[in-house]
Amino acid sequence: MPRKTTHVVPHPDGWAVKSGGATRAHRVTSTQAEATQIARSVSKNKGGEMLIHGTNGRIRKASSHGGDPMPPRDRT
């Protein structure tokens, strides 16, 4: 089953929200915080993973919103 990812990536006009594998942006915003909020909503609706990229394009944070193939185990 393919992963459903939503990315927040740098864009010439600010920050873009893109689905994994897409060539076009879902939405472009002026701030990373606004793009992150939109991406979180999209990711929760898909039940996938949200990946936030830094200005250099590298992933700096990941959040899973369901369907995680390797969920964390409680350490008790």
C-alpha positions as CSV (number, residue, x, y, z in Angstrom):
1,M,0.0,0.0,0.0
2,P,1.5,3.3,-1.0
3,R,2.2,6.0,1.6
4,K,-0.1,9.0,1.5
5,T,2.2,11.9,2.1
6,T,1.6,15.7,2.2
7,H,4.6,18.0,2.0
8,V,5.3,21.6,3.0
9,V,8.0,22.8,0.6
10,P,9.7,26.1,-0.3
11,H,8.1,27.9,-3.3
12,P,9.2,31.0,-5.2
13,D,6.0,32.7,-3.8
14,G,6.4,31.5,-0.2
15,W,5.5,27.9,0.9
16,A,3.6,25.2,-1.0
17,V,1.5,22.3,0.2
18,K,1.9,19.3,-2.1
19,S,0.8,15.7,-2.2
20,G,3.5,13.1,-2.5
21,G,4.4,12.6,-6.2
22,A,2.4,15.6,-7.4
23,T,3.9,18.2,-9.7
24,R,1.5,21.0,-8.9
25,A,1.0,22.5,-5.5
26,H,-2.3,22.0,-3.6
27,R,-2.0,25.5,-2.2
28,V,0.7,28.2,-1.9
29,T,0.9,30.5,1.1
30,S,3.2,33.3,2.2
31,T,4.3,31.7,5.5
32,Q,5.4,28.2,6.5
33,A,3.1,28.2,9.5
34,E,0.1,28.7,7.4
35,A,1.2,26.0,4.9
36,T,1.8,23.6,7.9
37,Q,-1.7,24.2,9.2
38,I,-3.2,23.4,5.8
39,A,-1.0,20.4,5.3
40,R,-2.0,19.0,8.7
41,S,-5.7,19.2,7.8
42,V,-5.1,17.5,4.4
43,S,-2.9,14.8,6.0
44,K,-5.5,14.1,8.7
45,N,-8.3,13.8,6.0
46,K,-6.1,11.4,4.0
47,G,-4.9,9.5,7.1
48,G,-1.3,9.9,6.0
49,E,2.0,11.5,6.9
50,M,2.9,15.2,6.8
51,L,6.5,16.1,6.0
52,I,7.8,19.7,6.6
53,H,10.8,20.7,4.6
54,G,13.2,23.5,5.5
55,T,14.4,26.3,3.3
56,N,17.2,24.0,2.0
57,G,14.6,21.4,0.9
58,R,15.6,18.8,3.5
59,I,12.9,17.2,5.7
60,R,13.0,18.8,9.1
61,K,9.9,17.3,10.7
62,A,7.5,14.5,10.1
63,S,4.1,13.8,11.7
64,S,1.9,10.7,11.2
65,H,-1.8,11.0,11.1
66,G,-2.9,7.4,10.8
67,G,-2.0,4.4,8.7
68,D,1.6,4.3,10.1
69,P,3.2,1.0,9.0
70,M,5.6,1.2,12.0
71,P,3.6,2.7,14.9
72,P,5.6,3.5,18.1
73,R,5.4,0.9,20.9
74,D,4.9,1.9,24.5
75,R,8.0,1.4,26.6
76,T,6.8,0.2,29.9
